[in-house]
Amino acid sequence: MMKIKNTLCGSIQLTMIVLLLSSVILSAQPRKQNLNIVFIGNSITFGARLGDPATEAPPVVACSYLRQQTNVGTVAFSNQGHSGFTTVDFLPATGTAFKGVEAAALAFADKQALLIFSVKLGTNDSAIQGPNGSPVSPEAYKQNLKTIADSLLKEFPDCIIIFQHPIWYSPNTYNGAKYLEEGLLRLQSYIPQIDQLVANYGVSHPKRVFVGDKKAFNYFKKHYLTDLDPEQGHQGTFYLHPNNKGACALGNFWAVAINNVIKHELN
């Protein structure tokens, strides 16, 4: 009888140990976060000059990267990049692009997934002339981004917003719109405005608004010959839009930034 009891106790103890170890292993595994992402941007976000933007644009690349991460579950997205658009075009009061952003956010099937707005605007704002509202001053650029973000936070209070830094373009850029060196300098002046705006939100809306990628600007400045598409303009060959290689690089920059926010800022 004693031998049977000892065997039974040993079996129970072994089962408890197995269950405990299983619990520890499961708790050690990262919880997978499902994502709904709306990418807000201009022609660069849309994937202009790529052979097939629907499969090659930076948002497609970014979501493909995110799906491969151990902490990420399903990823649904909407590419709300519009060629030639500025922050002015995305202001809610204009009744244009912002409506598309709202509709995209409401259309996701998984209502429990984390809603992310990834915003990359500024290229067209920085132009000397051409795009709507350009040239947009650094102060107005910051205010426009705030107006857009405030509206998103009000309508989607559980969302997070990630402002990606704009990317470099050549100082002779001049197509239908006029950018040139003046525009490039203005574009760079937007970057501290983004950072300050996010810092302000850190106080008013903790863990809701973040700075995303900061590396792509210098990457494209260095690798424009291999990663940006050569275009003919009024001042010779200029470089503005990523080619396929550049779209892959930019998408990965965005994805890493988004995942860093998910892993390190929200947990």
HUBELLIN-V94523 format. One record per residue. PSI is psi in whole degrees, 0 to 359 (999 if undefined). D_FIRST is the distance of its C-alpha to the first C-alpha in whole Angstrom. Layout:
psi-><PSI | PSI>
d_first-><D_FIRST | D_FIRST>
This chain:
psi-><317 | 322 | 320 | 317 | 316 | 319 | 317 | 316 | 318 | 320 | 319 | 317 | 319 | 318 | 318 | 321 | 316 | 316 | 319 | 316 | 320 | 320 | 318 | 317 | 316 | 319 | 335 | 337 | 136 | 141 | 131 | 129 | 120 | 144 | 140 | 120 | 128 | 118 | 118 | 127 | 200 | 211 | 332 | 317 | 317 | 323 | 32 | 143 | 2 | 154 | 319 | 86 | 329 | 337 | 351 | 348 | 155 | 319 | 325 | 314 | 316 | 316 | 326 | 318 | 313 | 324 | 340 | 356 | 142 | 338 | 1 | 136 | 241 | 151 | 115 | 148 | 163 | 129 | 104 | 43 | 133 | 124 | 132 | 357 | 148 | 180 | 331 | 319 | 334 | 358 | 135 | 326 | 337 | 340 | 26 | 264 | 327 | 326 | 322 | 323 | 314 | 312 | 319 | 317 | 325 | 342 | 347 | 139 | 320 | 99 | 349 | 349 | 155 | 124 | 123 | 134 | 114 | 117 | 125 | 92 | 156 | 329 | 307 | 329 | 326 | 349 | 151 | 321 | 156 | 284 | 158 | 119 | 350 | 148 | 137 | 124 | 157 | 321 | 318 | 323 | 312 | 316 | 321 | 315 | 321 | 317 | 317 | 312 | 317 | 318 | 320 | 317 | 327 | 317 | 327 | 76 | 340 | 3 | 168 | 150 | 132 | 117 | 112 | 139 | 145 | 167 | 160 | 148 | 160 | 147 | 0 | 16 | 121 | 95 | 240 | 336 | 154 | 117 | 292 | 191 | 325 | 318 | 319 | 319 | 321 | 319 | 317 | 333 | 344 | 333 | 310 | 335 | 319 | 311 | 320 | 320 | 316 | 321 | 321 | 319 | 333 | 334 | 313 | 329 | 73 | 138 | 36 | 327 | 131 | 156 | 133 | 240 | 138 | 359 | 337 | 325 | 306 | 329 | 311 | 331 | 324 | 325 | 28 | 329 | 331 | 339 | 351 | 148 | 127 | 131 | 149 | 126 | 192 | 344 | 42 | 196 | 123 | 167 | 119 | 311 | 135 | 141 | 192 | 316 | 317 | 323 | 323 | 316 | 314 | 317 | 320 | 323 | 313 | 317 | 317 | 318 | 317 | 315 | 327 | 321 | 315 | 315 | 320 | 331 | 328 | 344 | 999>
d_first-><0 | 4 | 5 | 5 | 6 | 9 | 10 | 11 | 12 | 14 | 15 | 17 | 18 | 20 | 21 | 23 | 24 | 26 | 27 | 28 | 30 | 32 | 33 | 35 | 36 | 37 | 39 | 41 | 42 | 46 | 46 | 49 | 52 | 54 | 58 | 61 | 64 | 68 | 70 | 73 | 76 | 79 | 80 | 78 | 75 | 76 | 77 | 80 | 82 | 79 | 79 | 76 | 75 | 72 | 70 | 72 | 72 | 71 | 68 | 67 | 66 | 65 | 62 | 61 | 60 | 58 | 56 | 55 | 54 | 50 | 51 | 53 | 52 | 55 | 58 | 61 | 65 | 68 | 71 | 74 | 76 | 80 | 83 | 85 | 83 | 83 | 81 | 84 | 83 | 80 | 81 | 80 | 83 | 85 | 83 | 82 | 79 | 77 | 77 | 75 | 73 | 72 | 71 | 69 | 67 | 67 | 66 | 63 | 60 | 57 | 58 | 55 | 56 | 58 | 61 | 63 | 67 | 68 | 72 | 74 | 78 | 81 | 83 | 85 | 86 | 87 | 90 | 93 | 94 | 93 | 90 | 89 | 90 | 90 | 91 | 88 | 88 | 85 | 85 | 85 | 83 | 80 | 81 | 81 | 77 | 77 | 78 | 76 | 73 | 73 | 74 | 71 | 69 | 70 | 69 | 66 | 64 | 61 | 63 | 64 | 67 | 67 | 71 | 71 | 74 | 77 | 78 | 81 | 84 | 87 | 90 | 93 | 91 | 93 | 93 | 93 | 92 | 94 | 91 | 93 | 92 | 92 | 90 | 87 | 88 | 87 | 84 | 83 | 84 | 81 | 78 | 78 | 79 | 76 | 74 | 76 | 75 | 71 | 71 | 73 | 70 | 67 | 68 | 69 | 66 | 64 | 62 | 64 | 67 | 66 | 69 | 67 | 69 | 71 | 72 | 73 | 77 | 77 | 76 | 78 | 81 | 80 | 79 | 82 | 83 | 80 | 78 | 81 | 83 | 87 | 89 | 93 | 94 | 98 | 97 | 96 | 92 | 90 | 86 | 84 | 81 | 78 | 78 | 75 | 74 | 75 | 73 | 70 | 70 | 71 | 68 | 66 | 67 | 67 | 63 | 62 | 64 | 62 | 59 | 59 | 60 | 57 | 55 | 56 | 58 | 56 | 53>
